[in-house]
Amino acid sequence: MDRDQEGLLGRVHGTDHDDPNPGPRPGRTYAELVAGPLDGLLLDITGWAADGIQPGAALTTKFGQFGASGRALYNPPPGDQRRWDWSGDVP
């Protein structure tokens, strides 16, 4: 993990870099992103329907294989919506 990525730990994916409170907020539901370029970040899945969670998500990141224009693919393993595993990067 490089220095740029170290500042992301415990943050919610999509929060602004200058947000004074980039961490989780009460009353929200989060999934932890595991491995890959967004390892350690939280994804706010509040209000997502089960059929919207199961396919996972392609999340923007500048830390993946394709740089600032790329996305990292994360999917929940069967039966566990709290941890989403990295499955690769796409342009």
Secondary structure as UniProt FT lines:
FT   HELIX           3..6
FT   TURN            7..10
FT   TURN            13..14
FT   TURN            17..18
FT   TURN            26..27
FT   STRAND          30..34
FT   TURN            37..40
FT   STRAND          42..44
FT   TURN            46..47
FT   HELIX           50..53
FT   TURN            54..55
FT   STRAND          57..60
FT   TURN            65..66
FT   HELIX           67..69
FT   STRAND          71..75
FT   TURN            78..79
FT   STRAND          83..90
//
